[in-house]
């Protein structure tokens, strides 16, 4: 299994667990598009990982985004996101 595929399945599991939603490839692509349109990604964790708050379909999602692979690593709760940005 490729790393990007493993990351997708991990993100899918976390979105279901933390937001009660299903992550399809189409939904994933819409989120990535919204992230790509942002001028400021968010807090830099490493040279390729960023904490990103993004609004999609009227819902705010808190993500860890991999810029190198252009994919979502995981979804965080609002509390986890706030703790990570302090």
C-alpha positions in Angstrom: 0.0 0.0 0.0 1.3 3.4 -0.9 1.8 6.1 1.8 -0.8 8.4 0.2 -3.4 5.5 0.3 -2.6 4.7 3.9 -3.0 8.4 4.8 -6.4 8.5 3.0 -7.7 5.5 5.0 -6.4 7.0 8.2 -8.1 10.3 7.5 -11.3 8.5 6.5 -11.3 6.7 9.9 -10.6 9.9 11.8 -13.3 11.9 10.0 -15.8 9.2 10.8 -14.7 9.0 14.4 -14.5 12.7 15.1 -17.1 14.2 12.8 -19.5 11.3 12.0 -19.0 11.8 8.3 -17.7 9.6 5.5 -14.7 10.6 3.5 -15.1 9.9 -0.2 -12.4 10.6 -2.7 -14.6 13.4 -4.1 -15.0 15.0 -0.6 -11.3 14.6 0.0 -10.6 16.4 -3.3 -13.0 19.3 -2.4 -11.2 19.7 0.9 -7.8 19.7 -0.8 -9.0 22.2 -3.3 -10.1 24.5 -0.5 -6.8 24.1 1.3 -5.0 24.8 -1.9 -6.9 28.1 -2.4 -5.8 29.4 1.0 -3.0 32.1 1.0 -1.9 31.1 4.5 -2.0 27.4 5.2 -1.9 27.5 9.0 0.6 26.6 11.6 3.7 24.8 10.2 4.5 21.6 12.1 7.4 20.4 9.9 8.6 21.4 6.5 5.7 19.5 4.9 3.0 19.2 7.6 0.6 22.0 8.5 -2.3 22.4 10.8 -5.1 23.8 8.7 -8.6 25.0 9.5 -10.8 24.8 6.4 -14.5 25.4 5.8 -16.2 23.0 3.3 -20.0 22.8 2.7 -20.6 25.2 5.6 -18.7 22.9 8.1 -15.4 23.8 9.7 -12.9 21.0 9.6 -9.5 20.9 11.5 -6.9 19.0 9.6 -3.2 18.1 9.4 -2.2 18.5 5.8 0.8 17.1 4.0 1.9 19.6 1.5 4.4 17.3 -0.2 1.8 14.6 -0.9 -1.1 17.1 -1.2 -3.2 15.0 1.1 -4.9 15.1 4.5 -3.0 13.2 7.2 -5.7 13.3 9.8 -8.7 15.3 11.1 -8.6 16.8 14.6 -11.3 18.0 16.9 -11.5 21.7 17.6 -10.0 21.2 21.1 -7.1 19.1 19.7 -6.5 21.8 17.0 -6.4 24.6 19.6 -4.1 22.7 21.9 -1.8 22.1 18.9 -1.6 25.8 17.9 -0.6 27.0 21.4 
